[in-house]
Amino acid sequence: MSETLFIRLGSQEHEPIQWLIWSDQQHEVIASGDLNHASDLTHLTEKAEQRKVIGFVPASAIALKRLKVPGKSTRAIQAATPYMLEDDLAQDVESLFFAYGNVSKDKDDNNCFTAAVDREQLIRWTTWLSQANIKCKTLIPDVLAMPFIEGKWSAITLNNQILLRQGIWQGLVVEANVWALISQQWINTNTTELEASELEEVIDANEEQTNLSINAYATLPETLNITVNAMPEELPLALLAQHVDTKLINLLQGEFQVKDKRSANYSTWLWVAGIAAIALVTNVALKGAELIKLNNQTTAIEKEIIQVYKEAFPQTKKVRISTIKSQLSRKLSEVGGSASSQGDFLTMLNKVQPAFNEVTVLKPESMKFDAKRNELRIQAVSTNYQSFEKFKLALEKQKLTVSQGAQNNLDDQVTGSFTISAKGSR
């Protein structure tokens, strides 16, 4: 296909939509226009039939995030990313869809580049196109299709908004009527975030703001103390069409990836698959009751795990079964256990538990695990001195080496400490 239909959708159904047909061979605009709202997309159905379709969506509805994620494989990095961003995003990560960009690393050694978008919003965009019988296999945040030059920003105006690209994975949409206020904040602040809640990662902390330079492809509102380089003016979608890199990011990935239609030959074998499906359904039906039972058991076990976790950490308000493992890891790290030493720490706790069961009047006040020395240090309190000696003997029964610290009597309570290690480890 030598021509491409570009469509920029709005966030809401009532917002206007821009479209443009670009000729790759002639390198020029064939046609362009505006639609009043999403229901008018049917006006583009015929234009989309014989052309490749690329959709742009407002970056204001998307959180572009760059971060360093530990992990060797892409799958492991992407699995960890939502939970690393859990505290940085306004919505629950389970309601968001995370699309990942094809960027290896940036100058700050970030190795994960993701675009987080509300799952319902992404469904709305794809539904609008589907209802208009427009097959669009690529959706791109609009600001990431703007020209990118290292060390300079690029900007263009569109529908009383200013599209601004600040880096390989940075950009935002600014309302034109607040441009003067926002640009002044860029000059006055040395932080990476502005107070305006919708603006994130506006300026790198390392960037010299006095040298801020913007390549403007349309007339911008007057801006003091910012170098504005007037570039040849372009239609907004024409500018995006000339600089878009479809390999950088496509929001339609994973479960939202648009599949190509099967060939005609494939349909002739569909009845064979139907027979196989009937056989499979019959087999599954025989095991249905057992599966329901297992699901009920799984649900009960998950509830029990959450209940035990809340009993162990009563200050915790929000617990999800999918994040308990990572939450436990954080709890372990708080008492000195690193990722590589958590197994030793848990083994030590398992050996110490019988002693606490035997000497119930002695209670732990604090625990600290020294991974390098493989030692568990316990500060404990009891009602008498004898319980400390009983506790020491109980630990030695578990073949542990115990060093008992000084004991103090205060208000009818006795406090003391123990240093515990496995025999032969010191």
Secondary structure by P-SEA (a helix, b strand, c coil): ccbbbbbbbcccccbbbbbbbbbcccccccccccccccccccccccccccbbbbbbcccccbbbbbbbbbcccaaaaaaacccccccccccccccbbbbbcccccccccccbbbbbccaaaaaaaaaaaaaacccccccccccccccccccbbbbbbcccbbbbbccccccccccccaaaaaaaaaaccccccccccccccccccccccccccccccccccccccbbbbbcccccaaaaaaacccccccccccccccccccccaaaaaaaaaaaaaaaaaaaaaaaaaaaaaaaaaaaaaaaaaaaaaaaaacccccccccccaaaaaaaaaaaaccccccaaaaaaaaaaaaaaaaacccccccbbbbbccccbbbbbbccccaaaaaaaaaaaaaabbbbbbcbbbbccccccbbbbbbccccc
